């Protein structure tokens, strides 16, 4: 009986990781994101799709307060991670970004060794008591980034010396090294060749067992392959949000259908 109630409780608490209500983003006088309401589920890949300039990356950056770094940006509404308001004055954005990691469009390894790229976050957040613990975190993160076997014999080599696909997997390893709960990915494959893209997509599918993953992609095929939930943005509005299969095969809104069939974009 106890086991059963524990399972039920876990189902209840694991469902919604990030709850966003009445979200608005302004760049100066421009209203870039309008009235967005969305629930991001735990251990799920959620894809944001839509034409260029529709607001998907802007909204993604709300989820770890990256818009704070843009002087003219103003964010309104409620963003709750596990029920906690991430825009509360008491929340340290640096600590928040350890919990809500981010991988960018262009691989951006630090000009440091492969080891130091991954060790950087755990060091500044004090996650390791000694070198042995740090070594363990680095190895675990590189394994999670599906790149350990390729780099384990050259951890002192510069991260910038890796191929584009390897650099992106190194950046994913770096993002998971701080034990985040959510992983944001802003078009993580757009600078990669098809083979590297397939490797990163496979990795995203594996990461879903431990994280809530949110991916912005301009590729509808990629969204269909890697995500369970899809949100379609158009002109700053969240037009439709639901199960990926349903969005692609039976969308409710005619604008979604027009985008998916290539009539708008």
C-alpha positions in Angstrom: 0.0 0.0 0.0 2.8 2.4 0.9 4.6 1.8 -2.3 1.4 2.4 -4.3 0.7 5.7 -2.5 4.3 6.8 -3.0 4.0 6.1 -6.8 0.8 8.1 -6.9 2.4 10.9 -5.0 5.4 11.0 -7.4 3.1 11.1 -10.4 1.3 14.1 -8.8 4.4 16.0 -7.9 6.5 15.2 -11.1 4.0 16.5 -13.6 4.5 20.2 -13.8 8.1 21.5 -13.5 7.7 25.1 -14.8 4.4 26.9 -14.7 4.1 30.1 -16.7 1.1 32.4 -16.5 0.1 35.7 -18.3 3.7 36.1 -19.6 4.5 39.3 -21.4 7.9 40.5 -22.7 8.6 44.0 -23.9 11.7 45.3 -25.7 11.4 49.0 -25.1 8.0 49.8 -26.7 7.8 46.5 -28.6 5.4 43.9 -27.1 7.4 40.8 -28.1 5.5 38.1 -26.1 1.8 38.4 -25.4 -0.3 36.6 -22.8 1.6 33.2 -22.9 0.4 30.5 -20.5 2.2 27.2 -20.6 3.1 24.3 -18.3 6.4 22.6 -18.9 6.3 19.0 -17.6 9.1 17.2 -15.9 11.1 14.4 -17.7 9.6 15.5 -21.0 11.0 17.2 -24.1 9.0 20.3 -25.0 9.6 21.8 -28.4 9.0 25.5 -29.3 8.4 25.9 -33.0 7.3 28.8 -35.2 8.7 31.2 -37.9 11.8 33.3 -37.3 11.2 36.2 -35.0 8.0 34.8 -33.5 9.2 35.0 -29.9 10.2 31.4 -29.2 13.8 32.2 -28.2 12.7 35.3 -26.3 10.2 33.1 -24.3 12.8 30.4 -23.7 15.2 33.1 -22.2 12.4 34.0 -19.7 12.7 30.6 -18.1 16.2 31.2 -16.7 16.1 35.0 -16.6 18.5 35.5 -19.5 16.4 38.5 -20.6 17.7 40.2 -17.4 20.9 40.8 -19.3 19.2 42.9 -21.9 18.7 46.5 -20.7 15.6 47.3 -22.7 13.8 44.0 -21.9 11.0 43.9 -19.4 9.3 40.6 -18.3 5.9 40.4 -16.7 3.8 37.5 -15.5 4.3 34.5 -13.3 7.1 31.9 -13.8 7.2 29.2 -11.2 9.8 26.5 -10.9 8.5 23.7 -8.6 6.0 26.3 -7.3 8.7 29.0 -6.5 8.6 32.4 -8.3 11.9 32.6 -10.2 11.5 36.4 -10.6 11.3 36.9 -6.8 13.7 39.6 -5.7 15.4 37.1 -3.4 16.2 34.7 -6.2 19.8 34.9 -7.3 19.8 34.6 -11.2 23.2 32.8 -11.0 21.9 30.1 -8.7 18.7 29.9 -10.9 20.8 29.2 -14.0 22.6 26.3 -12.2 19.1 24.8 -11.8 17.9 25.8 -15.3 20.8 25.1 -17.6 21.1 26.5 -21.1 22.7 25.3 -24.4 23.0 27.9 -27.1 22.7 27.8 -30.9 26.4 28.0 -31.6 28.6 25.7 -29.5 30.5 28.1 -27.1 33.1 26.1 -25.1 35.2 28.3 -22.8 38.8 28.8 -23.9 39.9 26.2 -21.3 40.6 22.5 -21.3 37.8 20.0 -21.8 38.1 19.2 -18.1 37.9 22.8 -16.9 34.9 23.5 -19.2 32.9 20.9 -17.3 34.4 21.6 -13.9 33.7 25.4 -14.1 30.1 25.3 -12.8 30.6 22.7 -10.0 33.6 24.8 -8.8 31.8 28.1 -8.6 28.8 26.5 -7.0 30.9 24.5 -4.5 29.5 21.1 -5.6 32.7 19.2 -5.0 34.6 19.0 -1.7 37.8 17.8 -3.3 39.6 16.9 -6.6 38.3 13.3 -6.5 34.7 14.4 -6.3 35.3 17.0 -9.0 36.8 14.2 -11.2 33.7 12.1 -10.6 31.4 15.0 -11.6 33.4 15.7 -14.7 33.3 12.1 -15.8 29.6 11.7 -15.1 28.7 14.9 -16.9 30.8 13.9 -20.0 29.1 10.5 -20.0 25.7 12.2 -19.8 26.9 14.4 -22.7 27.7 11.2 -24.7 31.2 12.4 -25.3 33.3 10.7 -22.5 34.7 7.9 -24.7 35.9 10.5 -27.3 37.7 12.8 -24.8 38.7 10.7 -21.8 42.3 10.5 -22.9 42.7 14.2 -23.6 40.9 16.0 -20.9 43.7 18.6 -20.8 43.2 19.5 -24.4 41.3 22.7 -25.2 37.6 22.4 -25.7 37.8 24.7 -28.7 39.8 22.1 -30.5 36.9 19.7 -30.8 34.7 19.3 -33.8 31.4 21.3 -33.9 29.3 18.4 -32.8 31.7 17.4 -30.1 31.8 21.0 -28.9 28.0 21.1 -28.6 28.0 17.8 -26.6 30.7 19.3 -24.4 28.4 22.3 -23.8 25.6 19.9 -22.9 27.9 18.1 -20.5 28.9 21.5 -19.0 25.2 22.5 -18.6 24.4 19.2 -16.8 27.4 19.4 -14.5 25.6 21.7 -12.0 22.8 19.1 -11.6 20.1 21.2 -13.2 16.5 20.3 -13.1 15.6 21.9 -16.5 17.7 22.1 -19.6 17.0 24.8 -22.2 18.3 24.4 -25.7 18.1 27.2 -28.2 18.4 25.7 -31.7 21.2 23.4 -30.5 21.7 21.7 -33.9 21.4 24.6 -36.3 25.2 24.9 -36.6 25.8 21.2 -36.9 26.0 18.7 -39.8 23.4 15.9 -40.1 25.5 13.3 -38.3 26.3 15.5 -35.4 22.6 16.6 -35.3 21.5 12.9 -35.1 24.0 12.4 -32.2 22.6 15.4 -30.3 19.0 14.4 -30.9 19.7 10.9 -29.6 21.3 12.5 -26.5 18.3 14.8 -26.0 16.1 11.7 -25.9 18.4 10.1 -23.3 18.5 13.3 -21.1 14.7 13.3 -20.9 14.9 10.5 -18.3 16.5 12.9 -15.9 15.6 16.4 -16.9 12.8 18.5 -18.2 14.2 19.6 -21.6 12.9 22.6 -23.6 14.2 23.0 -27.1 13.7 25.8 -29.6 14.0 24.5 -33.1 13.4 25.8 -36.6 13.1 22.2 -37.8 9.7 20.7 -37.6 11.1 17.3 -38.3 13.4 17.7 -35.3 10.5 18.7 -33.1 8.5 15.7 -34.3 11.5 13.4 -33.6 12.6 14.5 -30.2 9.6 16.1 -28.3 6.6 14.8 -26.5 5.0 18.3 -26.3 5.0 21.1 -28.9 4.2 24.8 -28.6 3.6 26.8 -31.8 4.4 30.5 -31.5 3.4 33.1 -34.1 3.9 36.9 -33.9 4.6 36.7 -30.1 1.5 34.6 -29.3 1.4 31.0 -28.2 -1.1 29.8 -30.8 -1.3 26.1 -29.8 0.3 23.8 -27.2 -0.2 20.1 -26.9 1.0 16.5 -27.5 3.5 16.6 -30.4 1.7 13.9 -32.4 -1.6 15.8 -32.2 0.0 19.2 -33.1 1.5 17.7 -36.2 -1.3 15.5 -37.4 -4.5 17.2 -36.1 -3.8 20.8 -35.1 -6.8 22.8 -33.7 -5.8 26.2 -35.0 -5.7 26.9 -38.7 -2.5 29.0 -38.2 -0.7 25.9 -36.9 -1.9 23.9 -39.9 -0.7 26.6 -42.2 2.7 26.7 -40.6 3.1 22.9 -40.6 2.0 22.5 -44.2 4.4 25.3 -45.3 1.8 27.9 -46.1 3.2 30.4 -43.6 6.7 30.7 -42.2 
